Amino acid sequence: MERFGFVGLPNAGKSSLYNALAGGGAHAAPYAFATTDPNVGVAKVPDVRLDRLAVMSGSRNVVHAAVQFTDIGGLVEGASQGEGLGNAFLSHIREVDAIVFVLRAFPDPDVPGPSDPLEHLRVVEIELALADLASAEKALDKTSRMLKGDGSLRSTVDLLQTVVDHLCEGTPLYRVGLDDEARGQLKEFFFLTNKPVMAVLNIGEDQIGHEDALAAPVRAELDGAEVVPLSVQLEAEAALMDAGEREEMLEALGLGEGAVPRFLKSAYHMLGLRTFLTTGEKESRAWTFRAGSTAPECAGVIHTDFQRGFIRAETIQWDELLEAGSWAAARDVGKVRSEGKDYVTRDGDVMEFRFNV
C-alpha cells in the first residue's frame, strides 16, 4: 500500500483532509497544534471501472485499491530551530512514498496564519529543507569517514556534498534538478524533499468555481506538479453523511462526485501506479502495479506462484469486456487476447492468469 504524508502550517486543513478521506477520526480545531500525535488512515481509490465490472459479474465482494496517509502536526517558521513544537513530527513521514502539501487559500478571522498559499508553501519548503540538511550533514560526515576504507563511496560522498550545498540555501531536493539515478541513490537516506510532491489547495466555499485561477500560481511555483483545489471542510462534512445525502449535497454545490476522488486518483498516478482488474462472481478487485510492468510481474502482485509458473494472461480492456457483457461472450467474439511473458500491462486491463507450479 502506498503511503502519503500531509505537510502544512497549523490550521491549513490537514486534519480536515484526513477526515474527508477517512470519514472522521482526526481532531480539527481553529488553533495551532491541535494535532500532537500523528493520525494514520486508509482510503480506497475510487474506480468506476471496477464498480461497473462488479455489477456485470454479480460479484459478492468488491475490493478497491487503497492508499495510506499520515496527518502530522503543523509546521511553523523556525520549526527546525525548535519554534512551535519543532519538527519532531517529521520523523513520522520519513518513510512515506510522497509528500502532500496542504495549503490554505482563504482568510479566516478565527484561524491564525497567512491566507496566501504561496506563503504557506515557502515556509514548509524551507522547514523541510532545513530538516533534511541536518540529516544530510550527518550522512555526509559518516560516509566521508567510511570513504577512507572504501573508495567506492566517492560518488556517494560527492552527491551528499551537492545535497548539503543546496539544502544550505533552503532549496528542496525536488527543485535541484537531480537525475533519476541520483535521486535513486539518495533513497536510502529518506530525505523528505527527495520524494514526489503534490499539493491540496484548501479553498473556501465562496471560492468554488474559481479553482483554476487560484491553483495557477501554485502550479507555476511547483513547476507543474499536481495541484488539487478542494474545499476541505465541505468534503470532510460530506464524508460523514450517508451516500444519498452526500451525493445531494455535492450536487447542490455543483461539485459532482466531489474533489476527494480526484485527489486520490492524482496521488495514485503521481507515483506511476496503475491498475489492472480481475472480476468474477466471487470477487471483483483492483490490483496495483507500477507503470511498465510485464504480465508475469502483475501476476506476482496476486501471488508469487502466479509469477513463478506464469504461462499466459487472458487479457481484455475493461470497456471491451463491459460491451461484450461477460468473459464467455468476449471470447466468442475474439476480444480476449492471450498475452505472453513480454506483454506490458496497460492500465484498465482485465486479466485472468494461466500458470503451472
MINU-132192 format. One line per 3 residues: for each residue x, y, z of N, C-alpha, C. Coordinates in steps of 0.05 Angstrom, whole numbers, plus 5000, padded with zeros to 4 digits. Layout:
BEGIN
X/Y/Z/X/Y/Z/X/Y/Z ~ ...
This chain:
BEGIN
5017/4976/5000/5000/5000/5000/5018/5025/5000 ~ 5012/5044/4982/5028/5068/4980/5020/5087/5003 ~ 5040/5102/5012/5037/5119/5036/5042/5148/5029
5025/5166/5039/5027/5195/5034/5028/5210/5060 ~ 5044/5230/5062/5046/5246/5086/5036/5274/5081 ~ 5017/5284/5098/5007/5311/5096/5025/5330/5111
5033/5352/5098/5050/5372/5110/5038/5400/5105 ~ 5037/5416/5125/5027/5443/5122/5030/5459/5148 ~ 5022/5484/5147/5023/5501/5171/5000/5493/5189
5001/5501/5215/4978/5496/5232/4953/5508/5220 ~ 4931/5492/5222/4905/5501/5213/4903/5505/5183 ~ 4921/5492/5168/4919/5493/5139/4896/5475/5128
4887/5456/5144/4866/5438/5136/4874/5409/5134 ~ 4898/5402/5146/4908/5375/5144/4889/5355/5157 ~ 4881/5361/5182/4864/5342/5197/4836/5340/5184
4826/5362/5173/4801/5361/5159/4803/5344/5134 ~ 4826/5346/5120/4830/5330/5096/4831/5301/5104 ~ 4845/5295/5126/4845/5268/5137/4817/5258/5141
4800/5275/5154/4772/5266/5159/4756/5262/5133 ~ 4762/5279/5113/4748/5276/5088/4755/5249/5075 ~ 4780/5240/5078/4789/5215/5066/4780/5191/5083
4782/5194/5110/4778/5171/5127/4750/5170/5139 ~ 4734/5191/5134/4707/5192/5145/4707/5199/5174 ~ 4726/5216/5183/4727/5225/5211/4749/5212/5226
4753/5222/5251/4773/5209/5268/4795/5227/5277 ~ 4801/5249/5261/4822/5267/5269/4811/5292/5281 ~ 4824/5302/5302/4814/5326/5316/4822/5350/5300
4802/5367/5292/4808/5391/5277/4797/5415/5294 ~ 4814/5435/5298/4806/5458/5315/4820/5483/5304 ~ 4808/5507/5308/4819/5531/5297/4841/5543/5315
4859/5527/5324/4882/5537/5338/4906/5519/5332 ~ 4930/5530/5336/4954/5516/5328/4958/5491/5345 ~ 4970/5471/5332/4979/5446/5346/4956/5430/5359
4932/5431/5346/4910/5414/5355/4918/5384/5351 ~ 4935/5379/5331/4945/5352/5326/4972/5349/5339 ~ 4975/5333/5359/5001/5329/5372/5012/5301/5367
4995/5283/5359/5004/5256/5352/4995/5251/5323 ~ 5010/5235/5308/5002/5230/5280/4977/5214/5278 ~ 4960/5221/5259/4937/5205/5252/4944/5189/5226
4939/5163/5227/4944/5147/5203/4918/5134/5194 ~ 4911/5137/5169/4887/5126/5158/4890/5113/5131 ~ 4869/5101/5122/4869/5087/5096/4845/5096/5080
4848/5101/5055/4825/5108/5037/4826/5091/5012 ~ 4802/5083/5003/4802/5068/4978/4803/5087/4955 ~ 4815/5078/4933/4817/5094/4909/4793/5089/4892
4775/5109/4888/4751/5105/4872/4757/5096/4844 ~ 4742/5077/4833/4746/5067/4806/4720/5057/4795 ~ 4708/5074/4778/4682/5067/4766/4684/5042/4749
4708/5038/4737/4711/5014/4721/4706/4989/4737 ~ 4718/4988/4761/4715/4965/4779/4686/4962/4787 ~ 4673/4984/4794/4645/4983/4803/4627/4971/4781
4632/4980/4756/4615/4970/4734/4620/4941/4728 ~ 4645/4933/4730/4652/4904/4725/4639/4887/4747 ~ 4639/4897/4772/4627/4882/4793/4597/4878/4789
4584/4898/4778/4555/4896/4772/4551/4875/4749 ~ 4568/4877/4729/4566/4858/4706/4569/4829/4716 ~ 4589/4825/4734/4595/4798/4743/4577/4788/4766
4561/4807/4778/4546/4800/4801/4564/4792/4825 ~ 4586/4807/4828/4607/4800/4848/4596/4803/4876 ~ 4602/4783/4893/4594/4784/4921/4612/4803/4937
4636/4808/4927/4655/4824/4942/4669/4843/4922 ~ 4674/4868/4930/4688/4887/4913/4711/4899/4929 ~ 4735/4897/4918/4759/4907/4933/4773/4928/4916
4772/4953/4926/4786/4975/4912/4815/4976/4920 ~ 4832/4989/4904/4859/4995/4912/4857/5015/4935 ~ 4878/5017/4951/4878/5034/4974/4904/5048/4978
4903/5071/4991/4928/5086/4999/4927/5092/5029 ~ 4950/5095/5041/4952/5102/5069/4962/5131/5071 ~ 4952/5146/5090/4960/5174/5093/4965/5180/5122
4984/5198/5127/4991/5206/5154/4988/5236/5157 ~ 4973/5244/5177/4969/5272/5183/4986/5279/5208 ~ 5005/5297/5204/5023/5304/5227/5016/5333/5236
5027/5340/5259/5023/5367/5269/5034/5388/5250 ~ 5024/5413/5252/5032/5434/5234/5060/5444/5239 ~ 5073/5452/5217/5099/5464/5219/5096/5494/5220
5114/5508/5234/5114/5537/5234/5142/5546/5226 ~ 5144/5571/5218/5171/5581/5211/5189/5580/5235 ~ 5213/5569/5232/5231/5566/5253/5229/5539/5268
5212/5521/5257/5209/5495/5269/5235/5480/5272 ~ 5253/5483/5252/5279/5469/5252/5296/5480/5275 ~ 5290/5504/5285/5305/5514/5309/5288/5511/5334
5266/5496/5333/5251/5490/5357/5226/5507/5361 ~ 5220/5525/5342/5196/5541/5345/5171/5524/5344 ~ 5149/5534/5358/5125/5517/5359/5131/5491/5373
5124/5469/5361/5131/5443/5372/5155/5431/5358 ~ 5170/5448/5344/5194/5438/5330/5186/5421/5306 ~ 5205/5406/5296/5200/5389/5272/5200/5360/5280
5194/5354/5305/5194/5326/5314/5174/5309/5299 ~ 5152/5322/5290/5132/5307/5275/5143/5295/5249 ~ 5163/5307/5238/5173/5299/5212/5183/5270/5211
5191/5260/5234/5201/5233/5235/5179/5213/5227 ~ 5154/5221/5231/5131/5204/5225/5127/5201/5195 ~ 5139/5218/5179/5134/5216/5150/5160/5211/5134
5182/5204/5148/5207/5199/5135/5204/5176/5114 ~ 5187/5157/5120/5185/5133/5102/5161/5133/5085 ~ 5146/5155/5083/5124/5155/5064/5134/5156/5035
5117/5150/5016/5125/5149/4988/5124/5176/4975 ~ 5107/5194/4985/5104/5221/4973/5093/5240/4994 ~ 5099/5266/4989/5090/5288/5006/5067/5302/4994
5046/5308/5010/5024/5324/5001/5023/5350/5017 ~ 5029/5372/5004/5027/5398/5017/4997/5406/5019 ~ 4989/5415/5042/4962/5425/5046/4965/5455/5050
4954/5471/5032/4959/5500/5031/4932/5514/5032 ~ 4928/5530/5053/4903/5545/5055/4903/5570/5037 ~ 4880/5574/5023/4879/5596/5004/4857/5616/5010
4847/5616/5035/4826/5635/5042/4831/5646/5070 ~ 4823/5672/5074/4826/5684/5101/4804/5674/5119 ~ 4810/5673/5145/4791/5665/5165/4799/5679/5191
4782/5698/5201/4789/5713/5225/4793/5695/5249 ~ 4782/5671/5249/4785/5653/5272/4810/5635/5270 ~ 4824/5637/5247/4847/5619/5243/4872/5636/5239
4892/5632/5256/4917/5647/5254/4933/5638/5229 ~ 4951/5655/5221/4969/5647/5199/4961/5660/5172 ~ 4979/5659/5152/4974/5672/5126/4952/5657/5110
4939/5672/5092/4919/5661/5074/4930/5658/5046 ~ 4955/5666/5041/4967/5664/5015/4980/5636/5013 ~ 4971/5619/4995/4982/5592/4993/5012/5591/4986
5021/5612/4972/5050/5612/4965/5066/5618/4990 ~ 5055/5633/5009/5069/5637/5035/5070/5611/5051 ~ 5048/5597/5051/5047/5571/5064/5069/5553/5052
5070/5553/5025/5089/5535/5012/5118/5543/5018 ~ 5123/5569/5019/5151/5579/5025/5160/5569/5052 ~ 5142/5572/5072/5150/5564/5099/5155/5534/5101
5137/5518/5091/5140/5489/5094/5164/5478/5078 ~ 5169/5490/5054/5192/5481/5039/5218/5487/5053 ~ 5220/5510/5065/5245/5517/5079/5249/5499/5103
5227/5494/5118/5229/5477/5142/5236/5448/5134 ~ 5225/5438/5112/5232/5411/5104/5261/5410/5095 ~ 5270/5431/5080/5298/5431/5071/5317/5432/5094
5311/5448/5115/5329/5450/5138/5329/5424/5154 ~ 5306/5411/5155/5305/5385/5169/5322/5365/5154 ~ 5321/5365/5127/5337/5348/5111/5367/5355/5114
5373/5381/5117/5401/5389/5119/5414/5376/5144 ~ 5400/5375/5166/5411/5363/5190/5417/5333/5184 ~ 5399/5320/5170/5403/5291/5164/5426/5288/5144
5427/5306/5124/5447/5304/5103/5476/5309/5114 ~ 5478/5328/5133/5505/5333/5144/5515/5309/5160 ~ 5496/5296/5175/5504/5271/5189/5512/5249/5170
5496/5246/5148/5502/5225/5129/5529/5231/5115 ~ 5534/5256/5109/5559/5263/5095/5583/5258/5114 ~ 5581/5265/5139/5603/5260/5158/5608/5230/5161
5587/5215/5164/5591/5186/5167/5602/5173/5142 ~ 5592/5180/5119/5601/5168/5094/5630/5177/5087 ~ 5637/5202/5094/5664/5211/5090/5684/5195/5106
5677/5188/5131/5695/5172/5147/5697/5144/5136 ~ 5675/5133/5126/5676/5106/5114/5692/5105/5088 ~ 5694/5128/5074/5708/5130/5049/5738/5122/5052
5749/5127/5075/5777/5121/5080/5783/5091/5076 ~ 5763/5075/5081/5767/5046/5078/5753/5034/5054 ~ 5737/5050/5040/5722/5040/5017/5720/5062/4996
5738/5061/4976/5739/5082/4956/5715/5083/4938 ~ 5698/5061/4938/5675/5061/4921/5653/5081/4930 ~ 5657/5092/4954/5637/5110/4965/5642/5139/4955
5662/5143/4938/5669/5170/4929/5645/5184/4917 ~ 5631/5170/4899/5608/5183/4885/5586/5190/4905 ~ 5582/5173/4925/5562/5179/4946/5569/5204/4962
5595/5206/4969/5604/5229/4984/5600/5255/4967 ~ 5608/5253/4942/5604/5277/4924/5575/5285/4922 ~ 5558/5265/4919/5529/5271/4916/5518/5283/4942
5526/5272/4965/5517/5283/4990/5527/5312/4995 ~ 5551/5317/4985/5562/5345/4987/5544/5364/4970 ~ 5536/5355/4946/5519/5371/4930/5492/5376/4944
5482/5355/4956/5457/5357/4971/5459/5377/4993 ~ 5481/5376/5009/5484/5394/5031/5486/5423/5021 ~ 5501/5427/4999/5504/5454/4988/5476/5466/4981
5459/5450/4969/5433/5461/4961/5415/5465/4985 ~ 5415/5446/5003/5398/5448/5027/5406/5471/5044 ~ 5432/5478/5045/5441/5501/5060/5427/5527/5051
5420/5527/5025/5407/5551/5014/5377/5550/5017 ~ 5367/5529/5031/5338/5525/5034/5324/5515/5010 ~ 5339/5502/4992/5327/5492/4967/5320/5462/4970
5294/5455/4968/5287/5426/4970/5299/5411/4946 ~ 5304/5385/4951/5318/5369/4931/5302/5366/4905 ~ 5275/5366/4907/5259/5363/4883/5261/5387/4865
5273/5409/4874/5277/5433/4858/5306/5434/4846 ~ 5323/5416/4854/5351/5418/4847/5357/5408/4819 ~ 5340/5391/4808/5345/5381/4781/5362/5356/4780
5362/5341/4802/5377/5316/4803/5365/5296/4784 ~ 5381/5280/4770/5370/5260/4752/5360/5236/4768 ~ 5346/5218/4754/5333/5195/4767/5353/5178/4781
5377/5175/4769/5397/5158/4782/5406/5169/4809 ~ 5411/5195/4809/5419/5208/4834/5398/5207/4855 ~ 5373/5212/4847/5351/5210/4867/5347/5182/4877
5352/5163/4860/5351/5135/4869/5373/5129/4889 ~ 5397/5139/4884/5419/5135/4903/5413/5146/4931 ~ 5397/5168/4931/5392/5182/4957/5369/5169/4972
5355/5150/4961/5331/5139/4974/5338/5126/5001 ~ 5362/5115/5003/5369/5102/5028/5371/5121/5052 ~ 5373/5147/5046/5375/5167/5067/5348/5179/5076
5327/5172/5062/5300/5180/5069/5297/5210/5072 ~ 5309/5225/5054/5306/5254/5054/5277/5261/5047 ~ 5265/5280/5062/5237/5287/5057/5234/5301/5030
5253/5317/5022/5250/5332/4997/5260/5317/4973 ~ 5267/5292/4977/5274/5275/4954/5250/5259/4944 ~ 5227/5264/4957/5202/5249/4950/5186/5264/4929
5169/5251/4914/5150/5265/4897/5131/5282/4914 ~ 5122/5305/4903/5105/5323/4917/5080/5330/4900 ~ 5059/5335/4914/5035/5347/4902/5023/5365/4923
5002/5380/4916/4990/5399/4935/4960/5398/4934 ~ 4948/5400/4957/4919/5405/4960/4916/5434/4967 ~ 4901/5448/4950/4896/5477/4955/4869/5479/4970
4870/5485/4995/4845/5486/5011/4831/5513/5007 ~ 4808/5512/4993/4794/5536/4985/4769/5539/5002 ~ 4759/5564/5004/4734/5569/5019/4710/5563/5001
4687/5560/5014/4662/5553/4999/4656/5575/4979 ~ 4662/5600/4986/4656/5622/4967/4676/5624/4944 ~ 4697/5607/4944/4716/5607/4922/4711/5584/4902
4691/5568/4908/4684/5546/4889/4675/5559/4862 ~ 4686/5549/4841/4682/5560/4814/4705/5576/4804 ~ 4724/5582/4822/4748/5597/4814/4774/5580/4819
4770/5554/4819/4792/5536/4826/4817/5539/4808 ~ 4813/5541/4782/4836/5542/4764/4853/5567/4768 ~ 4839/5590/4772/4854/5615/4776/4869/5614/4802
4857/5602/4823/4871/5601/4849/4894/5582/4848 ~ 4892/5560/4832/4913/5540/4832/4936/5547/4813 ~ 4931/5565/4794/4952/5571/4774/4978/5580/4785
4979/5599/4804/5006/5607/4815/5020/5585/4830 ~ 5004/5568/4843/5017/5546/4858/5028/5525/4839 ~ 5013/5520/4817/5023/5501/4797/5049/5512/4785
5049/5538/4779/5073/5550/4767/5097/5548/4787 ~ 5092/5553/4812/5114/5552/4832/5124/5524/4836 ~ 5107/5504/4834/5115/5476/4838/5122/5463/4811
5126/5479/4791/5136/5470/4765/5119/5448/4753 ~ 5092/5452/4754/5075/5433/4740/5066/5410/4757 ~ 5075/5408/4783/5066/5386/4800/5035/5387/4803
5023/5365/4808/4994/5363/4811/4985/5380/4834 ~ 4966/5398/4829/4954/5415/4850/4923/5411/4848 ~ 4912/5401/4870/4883/5395/4870/4869/5415/4889
4853/5434/4878/4838/5452/4895/4813/5438/4905 ~ 4808/5440/4931/4783/5429/4942/4776/5444/4968 ~ 4750/5445/4973/4740/5457/4998/4741/5435/5019
4763/5434/5034/4768/5412/5052/4746/5409/5073 ~ 4737/5431/5084/4716/5429/5105/4690/5417/5094 ~ 4682/5426/5070/4658/5415/5057/4661/5385/5052
4685/5377/5042/4690/5349/5036/4689/5332/5062 ~ 4700/5344/5084/4700/5329/5109/4672/5326/5120 ~ 4655/5347/5117/4627/5345/5125/4612/5324/5108
4618/5324/5082/4605/5305/5064/4612/5277/5070 ~ 4637/5272/5079/4646/5245/5085/4631/5232/5108 ~ 4619/5249/5126/4604/5239/5149/4575/5232/5142
4566/5240/5118/4538/5235/5111/4535/5208/5098 ~ 4510/5198/5097/4506/5173/5082/4507/5180/5052 ~ 4509/5159/5036/4515/5163/5007/4495/5181/4994
4469/5178/5000/4448/5194/4987/4450/5223/4994 ~ 4454/5229/5020/4457/5257/5029/4482/5270/5017 ~ 4504/5254/5017/4529/5265/5006/4526/5272/4977
4514/5254/4962/4510/5260/4933/4493/5285/4929 ~ 4472/5287/4945/4454/5310/4943/4468/5336/4949 ~ 4484/5336/4971/4499/5360/4979/4519/5368/4958
4535/5349/4948/4555/5356/4928/4543/5365/4902 ~ 4520/5353/4895/4506/5361/4870/4496/5390/4873 ~ 4484/5396/4897/4473/5423/4901/4495/5444/4899
4520/5437/4907/4542/5456/4906/4556/5456/4879 ~ 4547/5439/4861/4560/5437/4835/4586/5423/4835 ~ 4590/5405/4855/4616/5392/4858/4617/5364/4847
4595/5354/4835/4595/5328/4823/4600/5306/4844 ~ 4621/5289/4839/4627/5268/4858/4645/5278/4880 ~ 4652/5304/4879/4670/5315/4899/4699/5315/4890
4716/5330/4903/4744/5332/4895/4761/5311/4907 ~ 4752/5298/4929/4768/5277/4942/4775/5254/4923 ~ 4756/5244/4907/4763/5222/4888/4785/5231/4869
4783/5256/4860/4803/5266/4841/4830/5268/4855 ~ 4830/5277/4880/4856/5278/4895/4868/5250/4897 ~ 4852/5230/4905/4862/5203/4908/4873/5192/4882
4859/5197/4860/4869/5187/4834/4895/5201/4826 ~ 4896/5228/4831/4921/5242/4825/4944/5233/4842 ~ 4939/5228/4868/4961/5218/4885/4970/5191/4876
4952/5174/4868/4958/5147/4859/4975/5147/4834 ~ 4967/5164/4815/4982/5164/4790/5008/5179/4792 ~ 5010/5198/4811/5035/5213/4815/5059/5194/4819
5054/5171/4832/5076/5152/4837/5080/5132/4815 ~ 5066/5136/4792/5069/5118/4770/5054/5092/4775 ~ 5033/5093/4791/5017/5069/4797/4995/5066/4777
4989/5042/4769/4968/5036/4750/4951/5013/4762 ~ 4929/5007/4749/4911/4987/4759/4904/4966/4738 ~ 4907/4940/4744/4893/4920/4728/4871/4908/4745
4852/4895/4733/4828/4886/4746/4823/4856/4742 ~ 4811/4844/4762/4801/4817/4760/4771/4818/4767 ~ 4755/4801/4755/4727/4801/4761/4715/4774/4758
4695/4769/4775/4681/4743/4774/4658/4744/4795 ~ 4643/4723/4797/4620/4722/4816/4630/4725/4845 ~ 4652/4713/4851/4662/4714/4879/4672/4742/4886
4688/4754/4868/4701/4779/4874/4709/4795/4849 ~ 4707/4821/4851/4719/4839/4832/4740/4856/4847 ~ 4764/4858/4837/4785/4871/4852/4803/4888/4834
4812/4910/4845/4833/4927/4832/4860/4921/4844 ~ 4879/4916/4826/4906/4909/4835/4925/4931/4825 ~ 4943/4938/4843/4962/4960/4837/4988/4949/4825
4997/4962/4803/5024/4955/4792/5038/4980/4783 ~ 5064/4978/4780/5080/5001/4770/5078/5002/4740 ~ 5075/5027/4729/5074/5030/4700/5099/5017/4688
5095/5002/4666/5116/4988/4652/5120/4959/4661 ~ 5104/4950/4680/5106/4922/4689/5096/4903/4668 ~ 5109/4879/4667/5100/4858/4648/5078/4842/4661
5066/4825/4644/5044/4808/4653/5053/4790/4676 ~ 5076/4776/4674/5085/4759/4697/5089/4775/4723 ~ 5099/4800/4721/5103/4816/4745/5076/4823/4757
5056/4829/4740/5029/4834/4751/5017/4809/4763 ~ 5022/4786/4751/5013/4761/4763/5024/4757/4791 ~ 5050/4766/4794/5063/4764/4820/5051/4782/4841
5036/4803/4833/5022/4820/4852/5001/4804/4866 ~ 4988/4786/4852/4967/4769/4864/4980/4747/4882 ~ 5000/4733/4871/5013/4712/4886/5040/4706/4872
5061/4702/4887/5087/4696/4875/5086/4670/4858 ~ 5069/4651/4865/5067/4627/4849/5057/4633/4821 ~ 5039/4653/4819/5029/4661/4793/5051/4670/4775
5070/4685/4786/5093/4695/4770/5112/4673/4764 ~ 5118/4657/4784/5138/4636/4781/5129/4616/4759 ~ 5103/4609/4759/5094/4589/4740/5078/4601/4717
5083/4627/4711/5067/4641/4691/5068/4627/4663 ~ 5045/4623/4651/5043/4612/4624/5033/4634/4605 ~ 5010/4645/4612/4999/4667/4595/4978/4682/4611
4970/4705/4600/4949/4722/4612/4927/4726/4592 ~ 4903/4717/4599/4880/4724/4583/4872/4752/4590 ~ 4871/4770/4569/4870/4798/4574/4850/4812/4556
4836/4832/4568/4817/4848/4552/4815/4875/4567 ~ 4811/4897/4552/4807/4923/4566/4779/4923/4578 ~ 4777/4937/4600/4752/4937/4616/4727/4945/4600
4730/4965/4583/4707/4975/4568/4698/4955/4547 ~ 4717/4940/4535/4710/4920/4516/4696/4897/4529 ~ 4704/4890/4554/4691/4869/4568/4662/4877/4575
4659/4901/4584/4632/4911/4591/4614/4910/4566 ~ 4625/4918/4544/4610/4919/4519/4601/4890/4511 ~ 4619/4871/4515/4612/4843/4508/4592/4832/4528
4594/4840/4553/4575/4831/4573/4584/4809/4591 ~ 4605/4794/4583/4615/4772/4600/4641/4762/4588 ~ 4657/4747/4604/4681/4734/4593/4674/4716/4570
4653/4699/4574/4646/4680/4553/4639/4693/4527 ~ 4623/4714/4529/4615/4729/4505/4639/4742/4492 ~ 4657/4753/4508/4681/4767/4497/4699/4746/4482
4701/4722/4493/4717/4702/4480/4704/4694/4454 ~ 4677/4691/4454/4663/4683/4430/4667/4702/4406 ~ 4671/4727/4412/4674/4747/4390/4704/4754/4386
4722/4739/4400/4751/4742/4395/4763/4767/4408 ~ 4750/4777/4429/4761/4802/4441/4782/4796/4463 ~ 4782/4771/4474/4801/4765/4495/4827/4756/4482
4849/4770/4489/4875/4764/4478/4891/4746/4496 ~ 4908/4730/4485/4926/4713/4500/4954/4726/4499 ~ 4963/4737/4522/4988/4752/4523/5009/4736/4537
5034/4738/4528/5057/4723/4539/5073/4739/4558 ~ 5098/4729/4563/5115/4740/4584/5125/4768/4578 ~ 5125/4776/4553/5136/4803/4546/5114/4824/4546
5090/4817/4550/5068/4836/4548/5070/4857/4571 ~ 5069/4882/4563/5069/4904/4583/5040/4911/4589 ~ 5033/4907/4614/5005/4911/4622/4996/4940/4620
4972/4944/4611/4960/4971/4608/4941/4976/4631 ~ 4940/5002/4638/4920/5010/4658/4892/5003/4648 ~ 4876/4989/4665/4849/4982/4657/4847/4955/4644
4869/4940/4642/4867/4913/4632/4852/4895/4653 ~ 4834/4878/4643/4822/4858/4659/4836/4832/4652 ~ 4846/4817/4672/4864/4795/4667/4856/4770/4682
4861/4747/4669/4860/4721/4682/4886/4707/4675 ~ 4900/4697/4696/4926/4686/4692/4925/4655/4690 ~ 4941/4644/4671/4945/4616/4670/4973/4610/4679
4976/4591/4698/5002/4585/4709/5004/4556/4717 ~ 5028/4547/4722/5032/4519/4729/5057/4518/4748 ~ 5053/4508/4773/5075/4506/4792/5077/4478/4802
